[in-house]
């Protein structure tokens, strides 16, 4: 049986990659007056670091998780990171329907792990 690090390292790398990707995709919303071409290049630059974490996460993770399981983990982490980002960085509170929708997505991702 693989050690705990084999299971945890990919999750931590995916978590970190999601932080970068969330900033790449949504961080520019606070800078609406910036020209779109600057926003695009800045987002590409941020996304580069996301890929530097995401690719190894999936490569290492595939030793202990299936590809669908890795995708399920990534989706759950995306929701957690985005929820915090929305409230903390964008100042947009989550409403009950957002939370309910996120819970349903997490439930769907959980089904991937059932054997």
Backbone torsions as a table, in degrees:
resi	resn	phi	psi	omega
1	UNK	NA	132.2	179.0
2	UNK	-64.0	153.5	-179.5
3	UNK	-74.4	170.5	-177.2
4	UNK	-58.9	-36.4	179.9
5	UNK	-59.9	-34.2	179.1
6	UNK	-64.7	-30.6	178.1
7	UNK	-86.9	-36.0	-173.1
8	UNK	-83.6	-38.6	-177.2
9	UNK	-55.8	-48.5	179.0
10	UNK	-61.3	-36.3	180.0
11	UNK	-65.9	-43.4	179.4
12	UNK	-66.7	-39.6	176.2
13	UNK	-64.4	-41.2	177.5
14	UNK	-65.3	-37.6	177.1
15	UNK	-61.3	-49.1	179.7
16	UNK	-63.4	-40.7	179.9
17	UNK	-64.3	-34.5	178.8
18	UNK	-68.3	-32.0	176.1
19	UNK	-63.2	-47.6	178.0
20	UNK	-61.3	-44.5	-176.3
21	UNK	-67.4	-36.9	178.2
22	UNK	-63.3	-42.1	176.2
23	UNK	-65.7	-38.3	179.8
24	UNK	-64.3	-41.2	-175.5
25	UNK	-82.8	-35.8	-170.5
26	UNK	-122.0	-13.3	-176.6
27	UNK	-60.1	-32.3	-178.0
28	UNK	-69.4	-11.9	-178.5
29	UNK	-64.9	-17.8	175.3
30	UNK	-84.2	-7.3	-176.3
31	UNK	-123.9	59.1	-174.0
32	UNK	-68.6	-16.6	179.8
33	UNK	-89.9	-9.1	178.1
34	UNK	-70.0	141.3	177.7
35	UNK	-59.6	142.5	-175.1
36	UNK	-60.3	-34.8	-178.7
37	UNK	-66.4	-33.6	176.3
38	UNK	-68.8	-42.1	179.1
39	UNK	-61.6	-42.1	-179.7
40	UNK	-62.8	-48.3	-179.5
41	UNK	-66.2	-38.2	176.7
42	UNK	-63.3	-42.1	178.8
43	UNK	-64.3	-40.4	175.9
44	UNK	-60.8	-42.5	179.1
45	UNK	-61.7	-42.0	177.6
46	UNK	-67.5	-41.0	-178.5
47	UNK	-64.4	-28.2	176.6
48	UNK	-55.9	-45.4	-179.5
49	UNK	-68.6	-31.9	175.5
50	UNK	-61.3	-45.1	179.8
51	UNK	-66.3	-33.7	178.1
52	UNK	-64.1	-20.3	177.0
53	UNK	-100.9	-39.7	-174.7
54	UNK	-69.1	-42.5	-177.9
55	UNK	-63.3	-49.2	175.7
56	UNK	-63.2	-34.4	178.3
57	UNK	-58.9	-46.3	180.0
58	UNK	-71.4	-36.2	178.9
59	UNK	-64.3	-49.2	178.9
60	UNK	-68.9	-41.5	-176.9
61	UNK	-65.2	-28.8	-178.1
62	UNK	-68.0	-11.5	174.9
63	UNK	-72.6	-25.3	-177.1
64	UNK	-125.3	-15.2	179.0
65	UNK	-122.1	152.2	172.0
66	UNK	-78.7	164.6	178.0
67	UNK	-59.3	-44.4	176.6
68	UNK	-62.2	-35.3	177.5
69	UNK	-66.5	-40.7	176.6
70	UNK	-60.8	-41.2	178.5
71	UNK	-65.0	-40.4	177.8
72	UNK	-62.1	-43.5	177.1
73	UNK	-60.8	-45.4	-178.9
74	UNK	-60.9	-41.0	-179.7
75	UNK	-64.9	-42.8	179.1
76	UNK	-64.0	-45.4	179.3
77	UNK	-63.3	-38.1	177.9
78	UNK	-58.7	-44.2	-179.7
79	UNK	-65.7	-42.4	-179.9
80	UNK	-64.1	-47.7	-179.5
81	UNK	-63.9	-45.1	-178.3
82	UNK	-63.7	-40.6	179.7
83	UNK	-59.6	-47.0	177.8
84	UNK	-64.3	-41.5	179.5
85	UNK	-62.2	-43.8	-178.6
86	UNK	-60.5	-44.5	-178.5
87	UNK	-76.3	-50.5	-172.5
88	UNK	-74.6	-49.5	-172.8
89	UNK	-88.7	-46.2	-177.6
90	UNK	-86.8	-16.7	-179.2
91	UNK	70.1	26.6	179.3
92	UNK	-107.1	108.6	-178.1
93	UNK	-67.5	151.2	175.8
94	UNK	-84.5	136.3	178.1
95	UNK	-96.2	169.5	-176.2
96	UNK	-58.8	-37.9	-177.9
97	UNK	-71.4	-30.6	174.9
98	UNK	-64.7	-47.7	-179.0
99	UNK	-63.0	-43.4	179.3
100	UNK	-61.7	-42.8	178.1
101	UNK	-63.7	-42.0	178.5
102	UNK	-63.4	-40.7	179.2
103	UNK	-61.9	-40.7	178.5
104	UNK	-65.3	-37.7	177.6
105	UNK	-66.7	-40.8	177.3
106	UNK	-63.0	-41.4	177.4
107	UNK	-61.2	-41.2	178.4
108	UNK	-64.6	-42.6	179.0
109	UNK	-65.0	-35.5	179.1
110	UNK	-61.0	-35.0	-179.0
111	UNK	-59.9	-26.6	180.0
112	UNK	-62.3	-28.0	-175.8
113	UNK	-88.5	-5.5	178.1
114	UNK	-73.7	133.4	-179.0
115	UNK	-98.1	NA	NA
